[in-house]
Amino acid sequence: MAGRAQRSAAGPAPGLLLPPPPPPLLLLLLLAAAALIRTGDGQNLVTEDVTVVEGDVATISCRVKNSDDSVIQLLNPNRQTIYFRDFRPLKDSRFQLVNFSNSELRVSLTNVSISDEGRYFCQLYTDPPQEIYTTITVLVPPRNLVIDIQKEIAVEGEEIELNCTAMASRPATTIRWFKGNKELTGKSEVEQWSDMYTVTSQLLLKVGREDDGVPVICLVDHPAVKDLQTQRYLEVMYKPQVRVSQNYPVQGLTREGEPLELSCAAFGKPQPTDMRWLRVDDEMPQHVVVSGSNLLISNLNKTDNGTYRCEASNAVGKSHADYMLFVYDTTATTEPAVHDSRAGEEGAIRSVDHAVVGGVVAVVVFAMLCLLIILGRYFARHKGTYFTHEAKGADDAADADTAIINAEGGQNNSEEKKEYFI
């Protein structure tokens, strides 16, 4: 026995064939494959983060790629097992199994609250186990949205303060302001209470009469809610707007002996209660009749010329509008610019046309006179020259026959002279 043991230790028995040892590279590959199978590194565990609005449903999914039927389980942030395969050890009925297979464990959580926020772990029972986590984020919309206004009723020209508050949201909300369709800029402050945020935005607004009845809107930008807004309508008081119009004559001349009727209209908030007519820088003529908002002069004369004013007032203030009266003669044909701006423009155009025509006629007549004078002088000069040449040569003649002969000779010489120069 001892001899056999020694032979075995020394080497194989004669005639026994053993397989050759594996090459070193092949040995390394086999060892690596065994390690992968043992540790589960060939399996991929996948999940995604979840964002959910408070009170809604969150769904957690643990998925396995290249599954080898290893066990999947889901744990909460406190490392308590929610589901082990398709079994739920945790006694919270809000967790419900949506899907279970060798490659997925999907679980829903209903009525999510802030306390449910945190990391949830997916585990795969390989050797060693694989683990990955998903984060649940809970959004909380504002609990309330309120606009407070400094003054319920403002006066034009005043600056009022408006405040909009969005309470208890997560994350902090963004507040935007609008006046009608125009966006305005406010100033926001954020306060944190535990895990919640309260945001207050202040808007300073200078109001005018055009803002009366216009809505001011406070709108919230928050990932947990859409189209959350509230609004207040502005109420603005303003002094009257006054307008005077001529009823008769309708855009016509105000002539002596004819009637004139004016009316006054006033609009304000509150509506004007006190309206009166007066004559600026003079007393109102005794024959003028004022009836409510109307002024009537039945028989115009030139003593009525002047500025007539309609005044209206309310609790905010007083305003007025003026009418300038100019009474024309009964033969007047030119439209007065003081009654109607368009009539004044037409009268001015007609006056300019008449002046232009008159100027053109004067220039033509002057040119014709100058032309006649020049022609008259020209003809007179040539006529005198003819008579002078006709009598030339007869001045020194002894008798009439000699004078005629000398004159004829002079004419012939003249003709010859002309031919010579030609």
Secondary structure by P-SEA (a helix, b strand, c coil): caaaaaaaaacccccccccccccaaaaaaaaaaaaaaaacccbbbbbbbbbbcccbbbbbbbbbccccccbbbbbccccccccccccccccccccccccccccbbbbbbcccccccbbbbbbbbbcccbbbbbbbbbbbbcccbbbbbbccccccccbbbbbbbbbcccccbbbbbbbcccbbbbbbbbbbbcccbbbbbbbbbbbbccccccbbbbbbbbcccccccbbbbbbbbbbcbbbbbbbcccccccccccbbbbbbbbbbccccccccccccccccccccccccccbbbbcccccccbbbbbbbbbccccccbbbbbbbbbccccccccccccaaaaaaaaaaaaaaaaaaaaaaaaaaaaaaaaaaaaaaaaaaaaaaaaaaaccccccccaaaaaaaaaaaaaaaaaaaaaac
